[in-house]
Amino acid sequence: MRGLPVLLVFLLCLAVPASSQGLRGCGVARLSDAAEFSLNLGAYACAIADESRALTLEDVFGPEGDALFAPVPGNLIDFGFGTGRYWVRVLLENTSSDPGLWWVTHDIPVAELVQVHLVPDGAPSASARTLLSYRATDPFGARPIPHRHLVSEITLAPRAKATLLIAYTTDQATEMPLFVESVPHFVARTQSETLWIVMLTALVLGMGLINTVYLYGLDGRPALAYGSYMLGGVLLLTHIEGYTFQYVWPNAPGFNNVALAMIALTSVALGALFVDRFTETARHAPRLHRAAMGTIAALAALAALSWVLLSSIWFKFALLAAVVAGTAMQVVLASAALRRGQAGAGTLLLGFGALAASLLVGVAGYLTEGLFEQEVAGVAIRLGFLAEATAFSAAIALRIRAARRERDHSLREQLRLSEDRLYLSEALRRAEDDRLEASRAADRSREALASAAHDIRQPLTSLQMALSGQGEQRGGVETSLNYLREIVRVGLEEANAPLGAGDADPVSRGSRERFTADIILRNIEAMFGAEAADQGTALRVVACTKDLVADPLALMRMVGNLVSNALQHAGAGRVLVGCRRSATALCLEVHDTGSGLSLAELARVTRRGETGATSGGHGLGLSIVTELAAAHGLAFEMQSWPGRGTVARICVPNDDTEIVLSRASTPTGEAP
């Protein structure tokens, strides 16, 4: 038992020098020549953070430099934000009996300078072989191995050992994934990663394109914002993986150093713009809309300033805070739409929530040292975009469904309104028809009253002449009274006719009867004889014993108007009244030797209200004759010769024989 303390002291003395010589406990990475070989060198690495950037290769490789190195905590090389130079040291050993070749991936997103050295075991630092010296200002073609990740090639002799020494500086994230693998394994791994990234990106892009097309059918403004947002997201994914520098802008290293911040800020701003447009926040919540516009403007301003201020630590924290604020604004806008009950707002909130969670994972990994590899954040962001695109598809589908319901409801409402309008239009049309019919009935009544008043004038004149004459005029008085009685009877029948009688004949066609034409002629002579004698006109009425079938009152009114018109224009001349038989009709004719009319005047005076140049009447007599003739199926025609006189003719068909009626409206100037 006495020897136990001595043994412990001895072991402690051995351990202290060993730890100082063996990089203070950093292990040796043993390399294999197996085709599937891959090894994470973070578990074997020791590191130094040289904040002053004063150390040289000789300083860190010499005996004094061993005390500066410390094992990497958590096997993840990450120094957080910093402005120093960072040294990483790994002991390598080829365990194979053959020479070996491996590729070492030491990818830093944005580095000002990366230098990779390989020092054979036991050799001084001066014998170090530089595998890579790459600056942020170098184009993509300056990489010794043209790959999206920074890769160095190492070779070791059989059973040989060497020290891998990496020095780098960066003004952004300092995390550096570090692993070594065989070339076949590297090729297979990167091909698998590329296939996975391409498939995921194509899926997100395809879903975004389809969503944009469907959304454009609803509203163009949200669709354009969403399409721009999805393009920005796809660009962000491809840039994170290094494809943009390799294929899009390989000769623009300066822009590539700030592109991540600019693309990320722009993508978040476009996302907030899309949610604002999609949820119609400007209409439903103006204050929240103004806050969203302010957030978008701030994100755009920071994206523009990234070109000159990204190297500042405070600006990096401002960018991260802006990304968090922009993502939070998207969630707030979607939550407000959900509270309003807007269609698709729930799935929209889930999509932005998934993306916000993935972005927060990336921010957390960016801010903390060694929490997890940034590859985890990249996978989270890719899955977040995929979940968001899926949720957006559901949100847009729900929005389209709601829009269709609104459209169908609007169409039904429009159809109902159209039916109401149609019903109202039909009612208005019927009312207008009734009004027109009433107006026509009133016009007919006025015309009938005017015609009756015109026809009453002559019996009244005959009565006046008879009463002022001798007792031998008693027959004329009786004739005139009977004529007046018939006119009053017909007027009362017309007055009692309903307004909707339409175009019924003013005088019923049922009043036709067979009688001798001489009845009409004797009445004419009795009614107009005294008036003709008084004005010095020779009135001669020729008897006619022929029978005819007609409405006696209508025929009496027509012949009476013609005789009255002839007496008015004959002056001291002659008026002859008689009848003429033809094969188809019996025509009652009135001849006068008055001044006569031209063809133009003859066509005009047959219209209601038109009078001759020398007439003092009301322009009703000939129009009454024309209308009665048309109503009773009779033919009426006039012939006139200026300076010689006029012949008026009314033709009554034999029994029920119809005659050509067009002649009634076609006056002619030919001699009979």
Steps between C-alpha positions, in 0.01 A plus 500: 500500500799728557591470131157615378557877544838468337340320204234768462761775502700315237202453274410866539850604401474284190157630409585868508778485244294266287209735491719791409663311220190331356305824431364486852294186447400543132484157341643368177268460202576166341431488129400190307525416131148352494282631217220595744730667750374821665603659828391814686823677596326724754541227759880509452555871451655758728456871437628848585313831473765761415308823554804715420585306185866515604587131506688345209537147374829466685341625823214255507705206372790538733530350850358814657194479280390166639393666822274740308279233345199355675261223394190615315196479731221282370708392200365803308735773386313824565622824659180700461533856372856628503764693311810298591698235319410144587745209496393137485748214543444128437747208515451256214630144457482271199422159645532331162809335360435679173526870415169674565309791345208673670295813462451726798188718507551817703211711378456851638199692361682831460871522586739786445796260484536122530845336509548125530843352578622144535820446708659154501553348842826613659570757228538873575236754404714614210435168329123553514321443173223750420194315372271804466526875521167658413381858553151648495595705194592193295255379237356153511747378239790559743402196707734206443206261509200661321230415747238704680675418828861587577695176465871415535681187388746325732732208430691293755763231460436154648481517882597867482383774733448870438344808656217677325503869588219736388498875553199714401344839559141608437273793573190281522433155649809308612361148497711264289384146424817288483510141385716277286385228263610295208445644157236241400310565820523876447362468146217270606408720798499825307299345215244375748484843663463670164219264398319562829542877475391510135192288568400709800564827319310383193211391719487835678536687172234293326253540783574870510441533126170313516389703800594821321294406194195409708540806719529721192155383403370652823704818521809611312670701777531221762599258223792717387613549861478126567685409181780743585512365854532139384774594253683677782464191719634269229789739440575499873505120511732471202730771638529333839621187326756695294341441160456868419872573531582194295250551218333843520767758591835311515696815410335726760655398833434842654127469443505139610633606842193716569242309292379284789393800708344679203308197375378403847377850583334541160331161530358581844378840371327337202339247733358778718380682188325187374320438829394865513356478148349154542318585824391844373637662812481849349119469488441315824774636730656825372728546802640151473547559128705811569712307752557227242602756238744654749653160572533427128664837439747438785589157362558647154719776642712253698537282192634798306737599783641147531743577220692749714418415862497122514852481648380679818398281793213727600362492149499119503290502815271761342452272199411205718255713697344623175457143373330402825278812487404441137415137567300600807310755290401226257363294789315802643337580165388140456370488859297817444347348188417185695320706763297666226397157377662540158507186290842331492644710785544195725715305258682821409588545866624141522721550196658819628530346843698210356725732302543732798603207717757386243640853465523536876694173510745647250528826696558310823773294339651815353507681834619218727839332497500129430129440564455295183634487148372754251410208274222427748378859461516464121290184508255670737464799268447277196234299681348825625464630144348169393251506787421862423439427131270211594311717747474778244354254250233407751439867586462596136273201438279607791506857374396386152225289653375796701522721191294248306239494776490878497476496122216247506321701766553815298374329186191376681440846641558652158260250349240589762549869433480435127174313549368786710610748235342283232176485698509876549581550133212276402270688738622829361452370147145393581436834667642676195282286274198587712596865488541489124174315464328754723659777297386339178151452645498864605617599154228286345248657732616847408495410132157343533376807688651730237346290223164496674517875558589549136218276386251674732573835343317418178176373661499801725544725197216323324278536808582868517416544133180300539383690808556830324314381190138404422291209612597292196844437668356270769640188325854642515461569869400141568787367292752718679366398842527129414858551379587682823343221705713237325817700542431538875427126532825399336690752712353351818600150390855615439510677837392181679762283320786377733843660472658167404280465196813533285452578135133405482294683240355828623165383357402138541514296181190318625284803404521424126165452325347493153326816388437710188759759408218750444448519878844656535442731206160625622645574843788687341261709296286572803800596715692714251230637269424810700869577563583467129215726402598755759860527369394491132640157417307278261469169692362214295442157653428220250279224633640143514291187563792259526540297822820483699629339823675740741471687826244767405611748766870469407416531130278798575782667694746442216270632224389787720861608560573480128194710410580750776856527368373541140256776601778680684719514189239520220388855576248606230576187298333161489506188718376169363430200726411156367611139463676290237477122468798278410552126484623478856368805685255782521674836521347814651655803329511872577601736215567870543617780273714670761861618480644147509824373659843394381624145558721613793211688663264210436733258684543744788139597573399139569714506818338604829549868579606596146293758311505638153654835415157672474319289759374646825428161661678292760654242269279215627245429227712313248703325772172378657397361162837330455494340848136386475558351156801302624312390813196372303680342206398761248706658226541877497672697229515859379584654167556871456602744229619848595247759371250234390372324809516178702339155497477299824397136482401242768465146368295241690573137400211297359369295793817349674740550210824671613655764272851635477542749784826651389319738273353671806838646583611564142337816366544559132449783261366293209159584352221256571 
